[in-house]
Amino acid sequence: MDVFFRNGKNAVLRKVNIMKREGQVRIPSGCAISAVISREGRRMTGEKIVESMIPMHDRSNGLGGGFAAYGIYPDYAELYAFHIMYESVEARRETEAYLDTYFMSEKQERIPVDASANIKDAPDIWRYFLAPHPVRLSMSGMDESEYTMQHVFHINGRIKGAFVASSGKNMGAFKGVGYPEDIGEFYRIADYKAWAWTAHGRFPTNTPGWWGGAHPFTLLNWSVVHNGEISSYDANRRYVEQFGYDCELQTDTEVITYLFDLLSRRHGLTPELAAHIMTAPAWDEIDAMEPSQAAFETALRTTYASALVNGPFSVILGSSEGLLAINDRLKLRALMAAEKGSMVYMASEQAAIELVCPDAENMRAIGGGEPFVVQLDSVVAAKAAADTDAENDPHNAPLAHEVGVLPRRKEA
């Protein structure tokens, strides 16, 4: 607000800037995240997820936007879909030679983009539908997920000018430097159909805005969009690096992706339990619990002390099973959820949900430190059947000394 003062009868007008008061200006609270999923597995175009980011435009500053989509490649559902960005022809040649050595390629092509979109200095972006080379996979002694992950890290860390944006099956990440609405237009998101979408608008505070640093962050079938700041980043990074994860992407968010992969895929914990470990209750809360629950929580916090994530954050995790949302324990970042029929919506702001689904029901805030899980109906049914079989198997009964500690990992 500008106010003009006159000092004396013949004095020149002097302009003074008056600071706007609370309520007179909207101060954005960091990044914007959004997601939508059909529990029935019904695929939908990307128009709605792009539209959901419009009312949250001011939460980002044009230095990063992106989308993750699940179910977009049904014709290649059993193959790993690598989305790779190249900064030079040499980087592409070196990467493709590397892929030809360790994978068998069914198809490769440039990802279609709209060059007229308001995006500048875009890299050369390709996709590859790959299967691990059977002989090299057998010689590696790894399963195919571990094998694929190690080669993703090789490309990101050792091939200059190449970056793997996503590497899962029947999913993909589309991201870059720009506002999310412009990134959506650039990648022609409306042309894709997916049963789950996540979106991110970035407002980087401690890290640079570059194409590889935009969200979602992915590894295999995992994808993460994140609003906030991880103050425990150094401890979390050192922890995952002990297990062979390379943090090359210049942002705190990538450690969340790697923590989910480590705890869920490698250690065999459910994503819900992994999220609980990252947002574990404080020691004084544990002390107030009944003994068996306190023993369980103590075992988790002791075993996974370096996986505890601190700082203000809200996160949406995508996977082949569905979506999981989690807030920090103190709920310092907003995250809303609502539903309509088989559809479930999540976003940093209620307005984003109401824009794409005006008659959404059961609108509520996701609680601090409480995983909010939405799985495909088919996944829920399969797990229920597996649990019934496990309950009838006497070999799954806990031993006396195992009561009150981490459950044993079920054998495949």
N, C-alpha and C positions, 0 to 999 in steps of 0.2 A: 504494500500500500504506500503510495507516494503522498506526502503532505507538504504544502508550500507555506513558508513563513516569510513575512516582510518585516525587516528590522528598520523601523523608522519610516517616515513618510515617503522619502525618495530612494529608499534602499532597494537593492536588487532582490528579487525573489530567491529564496534559498530552499532547495528541495531536501527533505529529510525522509529517509526510508524508515517506515514504522514496521517493526517485526509483526508478522501475522500471529494471532493467538491460536490456541488449541481449538480445533474444529473449523478453522478458516482455511486450512490447507491439508491435503492428504499426504501423509508421509508413508511411503511404501515400506512394508516390513520384509525386506529381503526378496528372495526369489519367489517364483510362482510355480506350483505343481498342480497337476490335474490328472484324472484317470477315469476310465469307464470300462466296464466289463459286462458281458452277457454270461450269466451263469449257465445258460443253456448251450453256450458255445456258438451262438448265432453270430455270424460275421457282419460287421457294419463298416461303412466307409469312414474315412478319416475326417470328414467335414465337421462333425460335432466336436471332436477333440480339439481341432484348430479353433473352432468358434468359442470353446470354453476359455481360451487364453485371452480373448479380447478384453473382457472387463478387468483383467489383471495385468494389462499392458504396462502400467507404470511400475510394476514390481521388478521389471527387468530393464536393462539399459542398452540393449542391442549387442551385447558382447557374448551372447550364447542363447540358443534355443534348440529344441529337439523333441523327437517323438520315438517311442518304442511301440512295436506292433506285433501281436501274436496271432498266428494262423494265416499269415499273408502268403505263404508259399506252399499250398496244399499239394501241388504237383511234385514238389521236391521235399516233402515233409521228413524223409528219413536221412536227408543230407544236411551237413553243416552249411549254413548260408553265411559266408564271410562278406561283410561290407568293408571295403578298404579304401582309404583316402591316400592319394599320391600327390607329392609336391613336385615331382619331376618324372620324366620319361624313364630315366635311369632307375629310379626307385621302383617303378612298376615292373621293369624288366627283371630286376633282381628278385623282387617278390614273387613274380610268376614263375621264375626258374626254381625258386625255393619251394613253392607250392607243388610244382610238377614233380619234385623229388619226393615229397613226403605225403602227398595226397593224390587221389584220382579225381579229376574234374569232370562233372557231367555237363556243366554249362558255365560260361563266363560272359559278362557283358557290362557295358557302362550302365550305371543307374540313370534312368531318364530324369532330366531336370528341366526346369523352365528358366532359360537364360534371361528372360525379361524380368524376373523377380528382382526385388530390391536387395540383392545379395552381391557382395563384391569379393574379389580375390578367392573364389572357390577353388579347392583342389580338384584333381581328376578323380572321380569316385566310381569304383567298380564293385560288382558283386560276383561271387563265385559259389557254386554249389558243389560241395566237396565231400568225399568219403576218405578216411584215413587209408593210406596204402597198406594192404593187409600184411605184406611181408615185413615192412618196417614197423608196423604196429606190433606184430608178434615179437619181433626182435627187441623192441623197446621195453617189454615187460610191464607196460602200463595198460590200463583200460583206455577206451577211445576218448573219454572225456579228459582224462589227465594228459593224454598224448596231444589232443587238440589244444588244450590250454598252454602247454609248454611251447608249442609252435606259435601261438598268438603272442606270447611274451617275447619270443625270438624276433618276430617281425617288428613289434613295437619298440624293442630296445636295441636291436642290432642292425636294422636296415634303415639307413638315414632317409628321411622323407616319406616313410610309409607308416600308416597307422590303421589298425583294425578297429573299426567302429562297433562292430558286432560280429558274433561268431556262433550263434545258437542255431537250433533246428526249427524251421517253420516260423521264424521271427526275424526281426531286423530293427536296427536303430538308424534314424535319419536325423542328423544334427549338424550344427555349424555355427558360425558367428553371424548373428542377426537376431532380430526379434522373432519369437516363435511363429507369429502369423506369417512373416516373410519366409521363414524356413519351411513352413508347411506348403506355401505356394511354390517355393523353389523345388522341393522334392515331389510336388504333385501328390501330396498325401491323400487328397480326395479320391485318387484313382485306386487306392489300396483298400482291401477289406480285411478286417481282423476281428477276433472275438474279444480282444482286450487291447486298449490303448493307454499309454501314459504320455505325459507332456511336461515340458519344463521351459521356463523363461528365466534366464540367468542374470544375476546382478553380482558379479564377482567383487569381493572385497579384499582378499589377500592373495589371489592368484590371477594369472593373466587370462585374457579372453582370446582363446585360439580354438581352431576347429576340433582338435583332439580333446580339449578341456571342456567342451560343451557337454551337457547331459542329454540323454541318459548315459550312464556308465554301464558297461555290459561285460559279461564274461560267460561264455557258453550260453545257457538259456536264461541267466539272470540279467535283470536290468534294474537300475536304481535311478530315481530322480529325487533330489534332496534340496530342501530349503533350510538354510542355517549355517552353522559353523561348528566344526569338530575341534574342540579345544584339546582333546586327547589324541590328536592325529599322530604325533611322534611316537607315542607308546603303542598305538594301534598299528602304525606302519612297521615298527620294529618287530612286532609280534607276527604279522602276516609274512614279513620277509624271511623269518626263520623257517617258514614252510614253503619257500620257493616262489612267493608272489613278488613280482617286480612292480614297484610304484614309480612309473615313468611319466605320469600324465599331468603333473604339476597342479594337483588339486586334492583337497581332503576327502572328497566324495568317493574316490576309487577304493579307499580302504573299507568302506561299508560293503561294497560289492564283493570284495575279496573275503571279508569276514563271513558273509552269508555263504559263500562257496566253501570256505574252510569248515565252518561248523555244520553245514547241512550236507553237502556232497561228500566231503572227506571224512568228517566225524560221525555222520549218520544221524544227526539230530534233526528234528523237524524245524522248518523255518520259523514256526511260532516260538519254539524253545530258543532258537538262535537269537531272535529278536528280544526275547526276555533276558538272555544273557547280556546283550548289549545295553539294556536299560534296567539292569538288576536293581532291586530295592536297596536302600541304604542299610548300613549295619544296625542302626537303632531300630529300623523297621523289622529286620530279621530277628533281633533279640526279643521283640514283642510277639513273635509267632509261636504257635504251639510246637512242641519239640521236634516232631517228625518233619514238619514243613521247614522249620528253622535249619534242621540238619541238611535237608535237600538244598535250600538256598545257599547255605554256607559252602556246601560242596561245589555248587556252580560258581560262586564268586571266587573261591580259592583256586579252582581248576582253571577258570577262564578270566583271571584278574585283568590281563592285558587286552581282553576283548570288550571290556566295559567302555562304552562310548559316552563321553561327556561333552557338554556344550548345548546350546539351543539348536534343535533340529526337528524337522518332520521329514519322513522318508516314505516313498511308495516303492515297494519291490515288486517287480514283475517276474513271473516264471511260467513254466509249462503247466503248472497247476492252477494258476490264477494270480491274484494280487494280495499283497500284505502291506498294511500301513502302520507306521509306528511313530510316536512322538517321544521326545525326551521326557524324563521322569517328571520334570517340573512344568511341562507343557508350555514352553517359551515360544513356540511357533504354532500358528493356527493350522488346523486341518479338519475339514468338514466331510461328512458322508451322508448320503441319502440313497433312496432306492425307488424303483417303480417297476413292479412286476419282477421279471428276472434280471433287470438291469440294476447295477449298483454304480454310483457316482462318487468321486472323491475330488476335493479341490482345496486350495488354500483359502478360498473365499466362498461363502454361500452363494454370492451373486453369479459365480461361474457355473455352479450346478443349476441354478434356476434359469439361466439363459438357455441351456441346452435341454432342460427338462422342467418346464414351468410347473408341472403338477407333481414334482418329486415328493415322495412321502418319507416320513421318519427322519427328517433332517436333524442331525446332531453333530456335536463336536466329538472327535476321537480323543479318548482320555490319554493322559500322560503315562508312558510306560506300559500301555495296554495294547498288545498287537491286535489289529483289526484285520481279520482274514476273510477273504472272499475266494472260494474255490469253485471250479467248474463242477456242475452237478455230477458229471461222469466221474470226476476224481473223488468226490465225496462218496459216491456209491461204491467205487472200487476199494476205497479205504475201509468202508464199513464191512464189506465182505471179507477183506483181509483180516480185520480185527476179530471177526467172528471165528475165522479159522484158527487164529492165533490163540484165542481164549480156550479152544478145545484141544490145544496141543500141550500136553503136560511138560514138554521140554522148555516151554516159555515161562514156567512158574519161577519167580525169583528165589534165589537161595537166601538162607537166613541172614547172612552177612551183607546182602545187597539191599535190604529194606532200608529206605530213607536216603539212598544215594542215587546216582545217575542210573537210569534204566539201561539194561544191556541192549546193544545194537542187534536188531533182528537180522538174521541171515537171509539173503535173497533167495 
